[in-house]
Amino acid sequence: MSKVEVGILGATGMVGQHFIKFLDGHPLFRLTWLGASERSAGKRYSDAAKWHLGGGAPEAIAGLKVEEAKPGNAPKLLFSAMDAGVATEIEQAFAAAGHVVVSNSKNHRMDHDVPLLVPEINADHLKLLPTQKKRGWKGQIVTNPNCSTIVLTLGLAPLRQFGVTKIIATTLQAISGAGYPGVPSMDIVANVIPFIGGEEEKIQQETQKIMGHFAGDRIEPLAAKVSAHCNRVPVVDGHTVTLSVEFSSNPTEADLRNAFETFSALPQERNLPSAPKRPVIYMHESDRPQPRKDVERERGMAAFVGRLRPCPVFDWKFVALGHNTVRGAAGAAVLNAELMHSEGLLD
């Protein structure tokens, strides 16, 4: 079976590089087009971008010519790693021209007609896509959430059956989440920075949309109250989230552990290439999960949870961990596209 040709918008940045690395050797998609700013257009990729990830840029990509991020000769399916400052206009221009844009950028996440997708949680939100025709677009935009929101919602997804009513989440976010060059070393080394601009609001709103239900032509948000505290910590990769949760029912510890350990969803049923066999892995050790020991497992695509215990304020509390630049960015978008391919939406 021939592979689907794909391109990357914002290919020279850190998230763009993670897309390139994640797509290398992909069984369904073949990367043939790279888009970036006018400054990089016309150059070989190896000349336009300084490679920051381990292993070097794939040889086939290093020699590709970078195009300006404008509709023209790009393939139908595009992954967007565009900076938020320019993503709105560029992504909409490609969607209007008939492209399917699967975006990691924040700009369209909360649009009423754009799916904010985590395939194990809300695959049915793809039913929103026909409503985008009202904008006059020939194509579509699908988004993946904030890197911490994905960790939080994957940790909560197995527990939805018990009726989530209140959530308090505290994030310990890796420096790679700030892009390159990221946080100055004199600020982050041996320190914790208790503020990440706009992050708390994104987590609170995105969680309610992702875990909401499809209601014909819109998403009815999850009714639960969500409160987030966000911190930058001196960890390279891996966002940790500590959660306290209140439920409308009265689940036991055994109920919750069984829910974590048996959780599976559509990506696993369809054996999508980037889907981990177990999307949520419960760890029984008292001091796990840990970023340095666990975040690279399962190609960075699973969420790890542990330390489940009673909460004296709400009902239960636990810890969740996920890879912020893989499951929280490039890998999430690729899995979204795989789900769309399996639904026949890329034909």
Buried (B, 14 or more C-beta within 10 A) or exposed (E): EEEBBBBBBBBBBBBBBBBBBBBBEBEBBBBBBBBBBEEBBEBBBBEBBEBEEEEEBBEEBBEBEBBEBBBEEBBBBBBBBBBEEBBBEBBBBBBBBEBBBBBBBBBBBEBEBBBBBBBBBBBEBBEBBEBBEEEEBEBBBBBBBBBBBBBBBBBBBBBBEBBBBBBBBBBBBBBBBBBEEBBEEEEBEEEEBEEBEEBBEBBBBBBBBBBBEBEEEEBEBBEBEBEBBBBBBBBEBBBBBBBBBBBEEEBEEEBBBBBBBEBBBBBBEBEBBBBBEBBBBBBEEEEBBBBEBBBEBBEBBBBBBBBBEEBEEBBBBBBBBBBBBBBBBBBBBBBBBBBBBBBEBBE
